[in-house]
Structure formats: structure tokens, C-alpha cells
Amino acid sequence: MKKIILIFYLFISQCIFCQNVFKSQKKIYLAEYYIHLKNDQKALDYYLEAVHLNPKTNSYDYLKAASLAFKLKKNETAKELITKSITKQLAPLDFIRDFKSLQPFKDFKEMKDVLSDYDSLENQYYRELKNPAAYMEIQRLIAKDQLIRQENKVFGELAKKIDSANITRLIELTGKYGWEDRAWLLLWHHRGRSQDNEFVWNFFIPFIKKEIEKDNVNKDFFVEFEEFDNATENLPNKSNKGAIYTIGGLGSVGSNHYIDIQNLDKRRKLVGLPPLYFEHLMYGTELPKDYEYDPRNLLSDLENL
């Protein structure tokens, strides 16, 4: 699980003082919707809007958009999208090379050109960093965080001390430079409210909420933390009341049903998540038996999220 969390968050956008984060995410939901409808042109249009609104969009979405562009014979657009997955998001070389949707196009000239120029594009990414000192410092904190977790004995002896030092430094960096999404992993180690980490949440909750209001941070930022708090509060009493927003996330400890299913989609909308039916349509997620939704409303609900 530790490795899964790390890999997942390495591909998430690294954004210091971004803009239009949630506006961009809404476009991505619409792109995914039109992929399901096999309307590749419409899906690509929404992806292009998303990366225009927020160039720090997840590298996965850049590459998904590139595969659509190739399918539509818009090879130069595809090349530009793959290029930006590196210069804006530092997508790893192997991640691009092995990306499933791009496999049919791996021998295309545009694909080969970008991969052959990877080192130069990687350097461009570092040259364009707004706050390179802060970025490198957070990378160092993450490296230290992961190093102590490779050995159980060392982890047990040093985890609390290292995590405390890391989060204290992260608060200083965040206050000065803004939130860096890659640092989410460091904050996750302080999930669950307690006296020991009260200073952490006294800083991050109001800070991140203000960044959400400015659309610098996605609206669903606290979802996993809330789910974890909710689940761990219920577990000691053997009365897990269910998930608040989603089942199966990092924070959904032991949840297999939802609290107040009738108002689930209302709660999800408040944190920027689409109706649960969207997950069912896209990923085959099983819908709860008491869940009611009219699929005819989905497009409108995505547009008005």
C-alpha cells in the first residue's frame, strides 16, 4: 500500500500557485464522459480546454488526450501534449513509453521524436519551476520519508521523529511558497486528528480551504482525510456507519456502504465529485441497492458540477 500511494502521487500535478484547478477538472470529467460515448473529437476538445485552464494537469490526462489526438490523425497536437506532459508535469520516460493508450502509436515519428528529446524536455521542466528551492526541498523531505519506510525496524524507531520534522518544515515551505501537490504524501502521514498533530491541521485546514476558494487546489482535497477520520471513529465501536463520499479510496477503512445514501450525490457535489453513477458508467463500480439516479441527468450534472 505504501508503494501504491507513492506511485499514485508522483503522477499528480505539482502545483505552486496554480489557477483554475477545479475548472480544469470539470473539463476532464466531461472528456471522460465523451470517451465513453466514443466521441473522440468532443473528448479531445475538453482535454485541450482542461490543459489550457491548468497546464499543471495530471500527466495521465495529457497522455490520454495525446492518444485521442493520434486516433484523430492530429499528430502534431499529440506531440505537443506528450511534450507538455514532460515540460509541465515531468512524466517519467517509462511511464510515457508504456502508457497503454499510446501503444498503437509507439512507432509514429512524433512519438519517437519526443522520447528521443526527453532529456532536453526534462531540463526545460526544471528551468521553468517557479520556486526550484522549495521544490527540491520537498523532494528531499519525500525521499527521507520513503527511506525510513523501507525497513520496518528503522521505521519503528524513526518514523515519529522524521514525520514531525518533515511536517514542521513543510508548514514553513507552504506558508512561504504555497501548496505543492507532491507533498500530499507527507501530510497523509498525519491523518487523524489528535493532540500530537493538532498544530498540523490548525495550519493546513484554513490554508487549503483558502486555496480551494481561489481554485488553486481541487475541491476534493480533504475527501480521503475525512473518510479516514470517519472510518476510524466508527471502527472501535464495531458500528461502521459507512463512507461519506466514496468507497475504496485510501481513507475508506473498512467501509462497504454509504452514510445517508439519499444525499450522497449532494455531498459529493459539495467536494467537487461527480454523481456516483459517473463512476459506475466509467469504471463499472457497483451501485448500492438504495441508490437512485436518472442517467439522463448525467451530462447536465457534469456541466454544472
ZADO-1210 file (C-alpha; in nm, 4 decimals, padded with zeros to 6 digits):
<atoms>
<atom x="00.0000" y="00.0000" z="00.0000" code="MET" pos="1"/>
<atom x="00.2877" y="00.2392" z="00.0811" code="LYS" pos="2"/>
<atom x="00.4342" y="00.1922" z="-00.2670" code="LYS" pos="3"/>
<atom x="00.0945" y="00.2321" z="-00.4332" code="ILE" pos="4"/>
<atom x="00.0354" y="00.5613" z="-00.2532" code="ILE" pos="5"/>
<atom x="00.3784" y="00.6913" z="-00.3518" code="LEU" pos="6"/>
<atom x="00.3486" y="00.5950" z="-00.7191" code="ILE" pos="7"/>
<atom x="-00.0002" y="00.7436" z="-00.7434" code="PHE" pos="8"/>
<atom x="00.1020" y="01.0780" z="-00.6028" code="TYR" pos="9"/>
<atom x="00.4188" y="01.1031" z="-00.8083" code="LEU" pos="10"/>
<atom x="00.1937" y="01.1449" z="-01.1118" code="PHE" pos="11"/>
<atom x="-00.0344" y="01.4038" z="-00.9571" code="ILE" pos="12"/>
<atom x="00.0197" y="01.7663" z="-01.0558" code="SER" pos="13"/>
<atom x="00.2942" y="01.9576" z="-00.8778" code="GLN" pos="14"/>
<atom x="00.1335" y="02.2971" z="-00.8486" code="CYS" pos="15"/>
<atom x="00.2579" y="02.6013" z="-00.6632" code="ILE" pos="16"/>
<atom x="00.0107" y="02.8874" z="-00.7073" code="PHE" pos="17"/>
<atom x="-00.1845" y="02.7279" z="-00.9910" code="CYS" pos="18"/>
<atom x="-00.5168" y="02.8557" z="-01.1150" code="GLN" pos="19"/>
<atom x="-00.8387" y="02.7046" z="-01.2436" code="ASN" pos="20"/>
<atom x="-00.7664" y="02.3651" z="-01.0888" code="VAL" pos="21"/>
<atom x="-01.1285" y="02.2625" z="-01.0386" code="PHE" pos="22"/>
<atom x="-01.2478" y="02.4332" z="-01.3573" code="LYS" pos="23"/>
<atom x="-00.9959" y="02.2148" z="-01.5383" code="SER" pos="24"/>
<atom x="-01.1069" y="01.9017" z="-01.3501" code="GLN" pos="25"/>
<atom x="-01.4658" y="01.9563" z="-01.4641" code="LYS" pos="26"/>
<atom x="-01.3468" y="01.9550" z="-01.8261" code="LYS" pos="27"/>
<atom x="-01.1654" y="01.6271" z="-01.7630" code="ILE" pos="28"/>
<atom x="-01.4830" y="01.4657" z="-01.6273" code="TYR" pos="29"/>
<atom x="-01.6591" y="01.5753" z="-01.9456" code="LEU" pos="30"/>
<atom x="-01.3751" y="01.4394" z="-02.1595" code="ALA" pos="31"/>
<atom x="-01.4076" y="01.1015" z="-01.9870" code="GLU" pos="32"/>
<atom x="-01.7840" y="01.1102" z="-02.0406" code="TYR" pos="33"/>
<atom x="-01.7407" y="01.1616" z="-02.4159" code="TYR" pos="34"/>
<atom x="-01.4751" y="00.8907" z="-02.4363" code="ILE" pos="35"/>
<atom x="-01.7389" y="00.6555" z="-02.3006" code="HIS" pos="36"/>
<atom x="-01.9740" y="00.7745" z="-02.5755" code="LEU" pos="37"/>
<atom x="-01.6927" y="00.7103" z="-02.8279" code="LYS" pos="38"/>
<atom x="-01.6991" y="01.0742" z="-02.9331" code="ASN" pos="39"/>
<atom x="-01.3227" y="01.1171" z="-02.9558" code="ASP" pos="40"/>
<atom x="-01.3299" y="01.4676" z="-03.1021" code="GLN" pos="41"/>
<atom x="-01.5513" y="01.6033" z="-02.8269" code="LYS" pos="42"/>
<atom x="-01.3383" y="01.4292" z="-02.5630" code="ALA" pos="43"/>
<atom x="-01.0188" y="01.5776" z="-02.7080" code="LEU" pos="44"/>
<atom x="-01.1741" y="01.9249" z="-02.7165" code="ASP" pos="45"/>
<atom x="-01.2482" y="01.9027" z="-02.3439" code="TYR" pos="46"/>
<atom x="-00.8993" y="01.7721" z="-02.2651" code="TYR" pos="47"/>
<atom x="-00.7479" y="02.0635" z="-02.4556" code="LEU" pos="48"/>
<atom x="-00.9659" y="02.3064" z="-02.2605" code="GLU" pos="49"/>
<atom x="-00.8556" y="02.1383" z="-01.9366" code="ALA" pos="50"/>
<atom x="-00.4831" y="02.1720" z="-02.0013" code="VAL" pos="51"/>
<atom x="-00.5310" y="02.5291" z="-02.1231" code="HIS" pos="52"/>
<atom x="-00.7060" y="02.6196" z="-01.7983" code="LEU" pos="53"/>
<atom x="-00.4475" y="02.4375" z="-01.5870" code="ASN" pos="54"/>
<atom x="-00.1153" y="02.3474" z="-01.7544" code="PRO" pos="55"/>
<atom x="-00.0278" y="02.1507" z="-01.4389" code="LYS" pos="56"/>
<atom x="-00.2965" y="01.8967" z="-01.5209" code="THR" pos="57"/>
<atom x="-00.2129" y="01.5372" z="-01.4284" code="ASN" pos="58"/>
<atom x="00.0338" y="01.3818" z="-01.6734" code="SER" pos="59"/>
<atom x="-00.2056" y="01.0864" z="-01.7166" code="TYR" pos="60"/>
<atom x="-00.4610" y="01.3219" z="-01.8725" code="ASP" pos="61"/>
<atom x="-00.2022" y="01.4737" z="-02.1065" code="TYR" pos="62"/>
<atom x="-00.1174" y="01.1271" z="-02.2367" code="LEU" pos="63"/>
<atom x="-00.4811" y="01.0183" z="-02.2609" code="LYS" pos="64"/>
<atom x="-00.5503" y="01.3301" z="-02.4667" code="ALA" pos="65"/>
<atom x="-00.2471" y="01.2570" z="-02.6849" code="ALA" pos="66"/>
<atom x="-00.3790" y="00.9098" z="-02.7654" code="SER" pos="67"/>
<atom x="-00.7086" y="01.0650" z="-02.8784" code="LEU" pos="68"/>
<atom x="-00.5235" y="01.3147" z="-03.0961" code="ALA" pos="69"/>
<atom x="-00.3301" y="01.0328" z="-03.2631" code="PHE" pos="70"/>
<atom x="-00.6558" y="00.8435" z="-03.3270" code="LYS" pos="71"/>
<atom x="-00.7966" y="01.1553" z="-03.4920" code="LEU" pos="72"/>
<atom x="-00.4808" y="01.1890" z="-03.7056" code="LYS" pos="73"/>
<atom x="-00.3846" y="01.5111" z="-03.5286" code="LYS" pos="74"/>
<atom x="-00.0281" y="01.4011" z="-03.4799" code="ASN" pos="75"/>
<atom x="00.1218" y="01.7425" z="-03.4090" code="GLU" pos="76"/>
<atom x="-00.1359" y="01.8017" z="-03.1367" code="THR" pos="77"/>
<atom x="-00.0474" y="01.4625" z="-02.9912" code="ALA" pos="78"/>
<atom x="00.3213" y="01.5501" z="-02.9985" code="LYS" pos="79"/>
<atom x="00.2572" y="01.8800" z="-02.8202" code="GLU" pos="80"/>
<atom x="00.0519" y="01.7068" z="-02.5490" code="LEU" pos="81"/>
<atom x="00.3191" y="01.4437" z="-02.4828" code="ILE" pos="82"/>
<atom x="00.5824" y="01.7171" z="-02.4772" code="THR" pos="83"/>
<atom x="00.3863" y="01.9120" z="-02.2182" code="LYS" pos="84"/>
<atom x="00.3381" y="01.6018" z="-02.0065" code="SER" pos="85"/>
<atom x="00.7143" y="01.6304" z="-01.9558" code="ILE" pos="86"/>
<atom x="00.7755" y="02.0053" z="-01.9501" code="THR" pos="87"/>
<atom x="00.4749" y="02.0758" z="-01.7265" code="LYS" pos="88"/>
<atom x="00.4495" y="01.7556" z="-01.5229" code="GLN" pos="89"/>
<atom x="00.7766" y="01.5649" z="-01.5611" code="LEU" pos="90"/>
<atom x="00.6037" y="01.2462" z="-01.6741" code="ALA" pos="91"/>
<atom x="00.8664" y="00.9692" z="-01.6396" code="PRO" pos="92"/>
<atom x="01.0121" y="00.8289" z="-01.9616" code="LEU" pos="93"/>
<atom x="00.8989" y="00.4713" z="-01.8877" code="ASP" pos="94"/>
<atom x="00.5520" y="00.5948" z="-01.7918" code="PHE" pos="95"/>
<atom x="00.5136" y="00.7528" z="-02.1362" code="ILE" pos="96"/>
<atom x="00.6734" y="00.4641" z="-02.3223" code="ARG" pos="97"/>
<atom x="00.4494" y="00.2054" z="-02.1517" code="ASP" pos="98"/>
<atom x="00.1269" y="00.4100" z="-02.1478" code="PHE" pos="99"/>
<atom x="-00.1380" y="00.1673" z="-02.2683" code="LYS" pos="100"/>
<atom x="-00.3412" y="00.4053" z="-02.4859" code="SER" pos="101"/>
<atom x="-00.0273" y="00.5155" z="-02.6697" code="LEU" pos="102"/>
<atom x="00.0937" y="00.1671" z="-02.7635" code="GLN" pos="103"/>
<atom x="-00.0723" y="00.1673" z="-03.1107" code="PRO" pos="104"/>
<atom x="00.1276" y="00.4836" z="-03.1906" code="PHE" pos="105"/>
<atom x="00.4676" y="00.3942" z="-03.0430" code="LYS" pos="106"/>
<atom x="00.6308" y="00.3794" z="-03.3887" code="ASP" pos="107"/>
<atom x="00.4903" y="00.7147" z="-03.5025" code="PHE" pos="108"/>
<atom x="00.7568" y="00.9737" z="-03.5810" code="LYS" pos="109"/>
<atom x="00.6074" y="01.2284" z="-03.3407" code="GLU" pos="110"/>
<atom x="00.6176" y="00.9801" z="-03.0544" code="MET" pos="111"/>
<atom x="00.9776" y="00.8820" z="-03.1265" code="LYS" pos="112"/>
<atom x="01.0811" y="01.2480" z="-03.1583" code="ASP" pos="113"/>
<atom x="00.9522" y="01.3365" z="-02.8118" code="VAL" pos="114"/>
<atom x="01.1060" y="01.0327" z="-02.6453" code="LEU" pos="115"/>
<atom x="01.4433" y="01.0935" z="-02.8109" code="SER" pos="116"/>
<atom x="01.4340" y="01.4519" z="-02.6803" code="ASP" pos="117"/>
<atom x="01.3321" y="01.3510" z="-02.3268" code="TYR" pos="118"/>
<atom x="01.6470" y="01.4751" z="-02.1501" code="ASP" pos="119"/>
<atom x="01.6146" y="01.8213" z="-02.3021" code="SER" pos="120"/>
<atom x="01.2452" y="01.8419" z="-02.2140" code="LEU" pos="121"/>
<atom x="01.3211" y="01.7234" z="-01.8608" code="GLU" pos="122"/>
<atom x="01.5702" y="02.0090" z="-01.8245" code="ASN" pos="123"/>
<atom x="01.3080" y="02.2508" z="-01.9510" code="GLN" pos="124"/>
<atom x="01.0753" y="02.1363" z="-01.6729" code="TYR" pos="125"/>
<atom x="01.3346" y="02.2249" z="-01.4110" code="TYR" pos="126"/>
<atom x="01.4162" y="02.5580" z="-01.5759" code="ARG" pos="127"/>
<atom x="01.0501" y="02.6601" z="-01.5638" code="GLU" pos="128"/>
<atom x="00.9955" y="02.5826" z="-01.1941" code="LEU" pos="129"/>
<atom x="00.8665" y="02.8943" z="-01.0180" code="LYS" pos="130"/>
<atom x="01.0277" y="02.8053" z="-00.6871" code="ASN" pos="131"/>
<atom x="01.3021" y="02.5498" z="-00.7516" code="PRO" pos="132"/>
<atom x="01.4447" y="02.5719" z="-00.3991" code="ALA" pos="133"/>
<atom x="01.1062" y="02.4856" z="-00.2451" code="ALA" pos="134"/>
<atom x="01.0505" y="02.2070" z="-00.4981" code="TYR" pos="135"/>
<atom x="01.3871" y="02.0460" z="-00.4288" code="MET" pos="136"/>
<atom x="01.3406" y="02.0778" z="-00.0531" code="GLU" pos="137"/>
<atom x="01.0051" y="01.8974" z="-00.0699" code="ILE" pos="138"/>
<atom x="01.1624" y="01.6286" z="-00.2881" code="GLN" pos="139"/>
<atom x="01.4278" y="01.5825" z="-00.0208" code="ARG" pos="140"/>
<atom x="01.1609" y="01.5505" z="00.2500" code="LEU" pos="141"/>
<atom x="00.9752" y="01.2877" z="00.0461" code="ILE" pos="142"/>
<atom x="01.2966" y="01.0923" z="-00.0158" code="ALA" pos="143"/>
<atom x="01.3686" y="01.0878" z="00.3584" code="LYS" pos="144"/>
<atom x="01.0067" y="00.9907" z="00.4277" code="ASP" pos="145"/>
<atom x="01.0307" y="00.6900" z="00.1963" code="GLN" pos="146"/>
<atom x="01.3794" y="00.5854" z="00.3064" code="LEU" pos="147"/>
<atom x="01.2745" y="00.5188" z="00.6665" code="ILE" pos="148"/>
<atom x="00.9745" y="00.3176" z="00.5438" code="ARG" pos="149"/>
<atom x="01.1854" y="00.0669" z="00.3549" code="GLN" pos="150"/>
<atom x="01.2982" y="-00.1091" z="00.6729" code="GLU" pos="151"/>
<atom x="01.0449" y="-00.1975" z="00.9425" code="ASN" pos="152"/>
<atom x="01.2959" y="-00.1720" z="01.2275" code="LYS" pos="153"/>
<atom x="01.4204" y="00.1707" z="01.1210" code="VAL" pos="154"/>
<atom x="01.0651" y="00.2813" z="01.0512" code="PHE" pos="155"/>
<atom x="00.9519" y="00.1932" z="01.4011" code="GLY" pos="156"/>
<atom x="01.2376" y="00.3805" z="01.5621" code="GLU" pos="157"/>
<atom x="01.2463" y="00.6933" z="01.3476" code="LEU" pos="158"/>
<atom x="00.9020" y="00.7419" z="01.1899" code="ALA" pos="159"/>
<atom x="00.7543" y="00.9727" z="01.4521" code="LYS" pos="160"/>
<atom x="01.0670" y="01.1885" z="01.4726" code="LYS" pos="161"/>
<atom x="01.1149" y="01.2158" z="01.0955" code="ILE" pos="162"/>
<atom x="00.7464" y="01.2733" z="01.0219" code="ASP" pos="163"/>
<atom x="00.7345" y="01.5504" z="01.2824" code="SER" pos="164"/>
<atom x="01.0443" y="01.7220" z="01.1418" code="ALA" pos="165"/>
<atom x="00.9152" y="01.6850" z="00.7847" code="ASN" pos="166"/>
<atom x="00.5724" y="01.8308" z="00.8560" code="ILE" pos="167"/>
<atom x="00.7184" y="02.1222" z="01.0515" code="THR" pos="168"/>
<atom x="00.9392" y="02.2087" z="00.7550" code="ARG" pos="169"/>
<atom x="00.6500" y="02.1567" z="00.5132" code="LEU" pos="170"/>
<atom x="00.4396" y="02.4085" z="00.7055" code="ILE" pos="171"/>
<atom x="00.7208" y="02.6629" z="00.6698" code="GLU" pos="172"/>
<atom x="00.7567" y="02.5988" z="00.2954" code="LEU" pos="173"/>
<atom x="00.3811" y="02.6013" z="00.2326" code="THR" pos="174"/>
<atom x="00.3344" y="02.9271" z="00.4215" code="GLY" pos="175"/>
<atom x="00.6089" y="03.0896" z="00.2125" code="LYS" pos="176"/>
<atom x="00.5581" y="02.9375" z="-00.1337" code="TYR" pos="177"/>
<atom x="00.2106" y="02.7835" z="-00.1409" code="GLY" pos="178"/>
<atom x="00.0868" y="02.4257" z="-00.1539" code="TRP" pos="179"/>
<atom x="00.2858" y="02.1719" z="-00.3552" code="GLU" pos="180"/>
<atom x="00.0640" y="01.8765" z="-00.4509" code="ASP" pos="181"/>
<atom x="00.3513" y="01.6308" z="-00.4381" code="ARG" pos="182"/>
<atom x="00.3728" y="01.6982" z="-00.0631" code="ALA" pos="183"/>
<atom x="00.0326" y="01.5302" z="-00.0096" code="TRP" pos="184"/>
<atom x="00.2155" y="01.2127" z="00.0916" code="LEU" pos="185"/>
<atom x="00.3862" y="01.3937" z="00.3802" code="LEU" pos="186"/>
<atom x="00.0539" y="01.5297" z="00.5037" code="LEU" pos="187"/>
<atom x="-00.1141" y="01.1877" z="00.4735" code="TRP" pos="188"/>
<atom x="00.1143" y="01.0544" z="00.7479" code="HIS" pos="189"/>
<atom x="-00.0611" y="01.2953" z="00.9872" code="HIS" pos="190"/>
<atom x="-00.4154" y="01.1839" z="00.9039" code="ARG" pos="191"/>
<atom x="-00.6470" y="01.1523" z="01.2013" code="GLY" pos="192"/>
<atom x="-00.6879" y="01.4375" z="01.4498" code="ARG" pos="193"/>
<atom x="-00.5004" y="01.4082" z="01.7801" code="SER" pos="194"/>
<atom x="-00.3242" y="01.6308" z="02.0312" code="GLN" pos="195"/>
<atom x="00.0099" y="01.5440" z="01.8742" code="ASP" pos="196"/>
<atom x="-00.0830" y="01.6709" z="01.5281" code="ASN" pos="197"/>
<atom x="-00.3273" y="01.9465" z="01.6192" code="GLU" pos="198"/>
<atom x="-00.0734" y="02.2097" z="01.5056" code="PHE" pos="199"/>
<atom x="-00.0638" y="02.0433" z="01.1619" code="VAL" pos="200"/>
<atom x="-00.4354" y="02.0732" z="01.0968" code="TRP" pos="201"/>
<atom x="-00.4652" y="02.4149" z="01.2604" code="ASN" pos="202"/>
<atom x="-00.2382" y="02.5321" z="00.9800" code="PHE" pos="203"/>
<atom x="-00.3416" y="02.3200" z="00.6822" code="PHE" pos="204"/>
<atom x="-00.7211" y="02.3209" z="00.7101" code="ILE" pos="205"/>
<atom x="-00.7664" y="02.7002" z="00.6844" code="PRO" pos="206"/>
<atom x="-00.4769" y="02.7341" z="00.4407" code="PHE" pos="207"/>
<atom x="-00.6033" y="02.4693" z="00.1962" code="ILE" pos="208"/>
<atom x="-00.9631" y="02.5912" z="00.2238" code="LYS" pos="209"/>
<atom x="-00.8492" y="02.9358" z="00.1089" code="LYS" pos="210"/>
<atom x="-00.6579" y="02.7782" z="-00.1796" code="GLU" pos="211"/>
<atom x="-00.9699" y="02.5831" z="-00.2786" code="ILE" pos="212"/>
<atom x="-01.1689" y="02.9093" z="-00.2823" code="GLU" pos="213"/>
<atom x="-00.9067" y="03.0588" z="-00.5166" code="LYS" pos="214"/>
<atom x="-00.9239" y="02.7423" z="-00.7342" code="ASP" pos="215"/>
<atom x="-00.5567" y="02.6737" z="-00.6695" code="ASN" pos="216"/>
<atom x="-00.6346" y="02.3356" z="-00.5105" code="VAL" pos="217"/>
<atom x="-00.9021" y="02.0833" z="-00.6103" code="ASN" pos="218"/>
<atom x="-01.2243" y="02.0785" z="-00.4097" code="LYS" pos="219"/>
<atom x="-01.1891" y="01.7118" z="-00.3169" code="ASP" pos="220"/>
<atom x="-00.8589" y="01.7660" z="-00.1314" code="PHE" pos="221"/>
<atom x="-00.9880" y="01.6631" z="00.2116" code="PHE" pos="222"/>
<atom x="-01.2032" y="01.3688" z="00.0972" code="VAL" pos="223"/>
<atom x="-00.9565" y="01.0926" z="00.1869" code="GLU" pos="224"/>
<atom x="-00.8753" y="01.2564" z="00.5200" code="PHE" pos="225"/>
<atom x="-01.2445" y="01.2890" z="00.6068" code="GLU" pos="226"/>
<atom x="-01.3123" y="00.9290" z="00.5089" code="GLU" pos="227"/>
<atom x="-01.0231" y="00.8094" z="00.7248" code="PHE" pos="228"/>
<atom x="-01.1422" y="01.0119" z="01.0257" code="ASP" pos="229"/>
<atom x="-01.4979" y="00.8887" z="00.9791" code="ASN" pos="230"/>
<atom x="-01.3973" y="00.5226" z="00.9466" code="ALA" pos="231"/>
<atom x="-01.1527" y="00.5153" z="01.2358" code="THR" pos="232"/>
<atom x="-01.4011" y="00.6868" z="01.4675" code="GLU" pos="233"/>
<atom x="-01.6575" y="00.4173" z="01.3917" code="ASN" pos="234"/>
<atom x="-01.4337" y="00.1097" z="01.3989" code="LEU" pos="235"/>
<atom x="-01.3702" y="00.0877" z="01.7771" code="PRO" pos="236"/>
<atom x="-01.7451" y="00.0674" z="01.8365" code="ASN" pos="237"/>
<atom x="-01.7909" y="-00.2026" z="01.5703" code="LYS" pos="238"/>
<atom x="-02.0559" y="00.0166" z="01.4121" code="SER" pos="239"/>
<atom x="-01.9139" y="00.1446" z="01.0857" code="ASN" pos="240"/>
<atom x="-02.1857" y="00.3762" z="00.9604" code="LYS" pos="241"/>
<atom x="-02.0445" y="00.3873" z="00.6094" code="GLY" pos="242"/>
<atom x="-01.8453" y="00.6073" z="00.3754" code="ALA" pos="243"/>
<atom x="-01.9229" y="00.9766" z="00.3351" code="ILE" pos="244"/>
<atom x="-01.8266" y="01.0236" z="-00.0315" code="TYR" pos="245"/>
<atom x="-01.6582" y="00.7180" z="-00.1766" code="THR" pos="246"/>
<atom x="-01.5812" y="00.3535" z="-00.1070" code="ILE" pos="247"/>
<atom x="-01.2450" y="00.2015" z="-00.1839" code="GLY" pos="248"/>
<atom x="-01.0321" y="00.5146" z="-00.1532" code="GLY" pos="249"/>
<atom x="-00.7204" y="00.5433" z="00.0614" code="LEU" pos="250"/>
<atom x="-00.9268" y="00.6730" z="00.3517" code="GLY" pos="251"/>
<atom x="-01.2138" y="00.4264" z="00.3327" code="SER" pos="252"/>
<atom x="-01.1004" y="00.1964" z="00.6129" code="VAL" pos="253"/>
<atom x="-01.3444" y="-00.0943" z="00.6294" code="GLY" pos="254"/>
<atom x="-01.6327" y="00.0880" z="00.4606" code="SER" pos="255"/>
<atom x="-01.8602" y="-00.1175" z="00.2346" code="ASN" pos="256"/>
<atom x="-02.1665" y="00.1080" z="00.2285" code="HIS" pos="257"/>
<atom x="-02.2599" y="00.4754" z="00.2458" code="TYR" pos="258"/>
<atom x="-02.3983" y="00.7042" z="00.5128" code="ILE" pos="259"/>
<atom x="-02.7329" y="00.8622" z="00.4144" code="ASP" pos="260"/>
<atom x="-02.7381" y="00.7246" z="00.0591" code="ILE" pos="261"/>
<atom x="-03.0249" y="00.9570" z="-00.0434" code="GLN" pos="262"/>
<atom x="-02.7977" y="01.2609" z="-00.0063" code="ASN" pos="263"/>
<atom x="-02.4762" y="01.1015" z="-00.1303" code="LEU" pos="264"/>
<atom x="-02.4591" y="01.2894" z="-00.4605" code="ASP" pos="265"/>
<atom x="-02.5327" y="01.6205" z="-00.2863" code="LYS" pos="266"/>
<atom x="-02.2357" y="01.5625" z="-00.0563" code="ARG" pos="267"/>
<atom x="-02.0163" y="01.4580" z="-00.3480" code="ARG" pos="268"/>
<atom x="-02.1050" y="01.7739" z="-00.5411" code="LYS" pos="269"/>
<atom x="-02.0022" y="01.9906" z="-00.2446" code="LEU" pos="270"/>
<atom x="-01.6488" y="01.8498" z="-00.2706" code="VAL" pos="271"/>
<atom x="-01.6360" y="01.8575" z="-00.6499" code="GLY" pos="272"/>
<atom x="-01.7065" y="01.4900" z="-00.7167" code="LEU" pos="273"/>
<atom x="-01.9491" y="01.3852" z="-00.9930" code="PRO" pos="274"/>
<atom x="-02.2559" y="01.1723" z="-00.9178" code="PRO" pos="275"/>
<atom x="-02.1755" y="00.8173" z="-00.8109" code="LEU" pos="276"/>
<atom x="-02.3404" y="00.6995" z="-01.1327" code="TYR" pos="277"/>
<atom x="-02.0460" y="00.8522" z="-01.3216" code="PHE" pos="278"/>
<atom x="-01.8076" y="00.6082" z="-01.1503" code="GLU" pos="279"/>
<atom x="-02.0419" y="00.3229" z="-01.2379" code="HIS" pos="280"/>
<atom x="-02.0519" y="00.4312" z="-01.6029" code="LEU" pos="281"/>
<atom x="-01.6769" y="00.4896" z="-01.6356" code="MET" pos="282"/>
<atom x="-01.5296" y="00.2138" z="-01.4217" code="TYR" pos="283"/>
<atom x="-01.8060" y="-00.0381" z="-01.3624" code="GLY" pos="284"/>
<atom x="-01.8340" y="00.0467" z="-00.9930" code="THR" pos="285"/>
<atom x="-02.1260" y="-00.1434" z="-00.8391" code="GLU" pos="286"/>
<atom x="-02.4083" y="00.0870" z="-00.7353" code="LEU" pos="287"/>
<atom x="-02.5656" y="00.0488" z="-00.3877" code="PRO" pos="288"/>
<atom x="-02.9118" y="-00.1047" z="-00.3955" code="LYS" pos="289"/>
<atom x="-03.0734" y="00.2040" z="-00.2408" code="ASP" pos="290"/>
<atom x="-02.9030" y="00.4474" z="-00.4772" code="TYR" pos="291"/>
<atom x="-03.1370" y="00.6254" z="-00.7167" code="GLU" pos="292"/>
<atom x="-03.0246" y="00.8293" z="-01.0156" code="TYR" pos="293"/>
<atom x="-03.1661" y="00.9235" z="-01.3548" code="ASP" pos="294"/>
<atom x="-02.8855" y="00.8698" z="-01.6114" code="PRO" pos="295"/>
<atom x="-03.0469" y="01.1299" z="-01.8375" code="ARG" pos="296"/>
<atom x="-02.9242" y="01.3949" z="-01.5933" code="ASN" pos="297"/>
<atom x="-02.5587" y="01.2979" z="-01.6042" code="LEU" pos="298"/>
<atom x="-02.4354" y="01.5347" z="-01.8751" code="LEU" pos="299"/>
<atom x="-02.6131" y="01.8287" z="-01.7150" code="SER" pos="300"/>
<atom x="-02.4799" y="01.7347" z="-01.3721" code="ASP" pos="301"/>
<atom x="-02.1240" y="01.7181" z="-01.5044" code="LEU" pos="302"/>
<atom x="-02.1581" y="02.0518" z="-01.6784" code="GLU" pos="303"/>
<atom x="-02.2964" y="02.2114" z="-01.3615" code="ASN" pos="304"/>
<atom x="-02.0680" y="02.0450" z="-01.1109" code="LEU" pos="305"/>
</atoms>
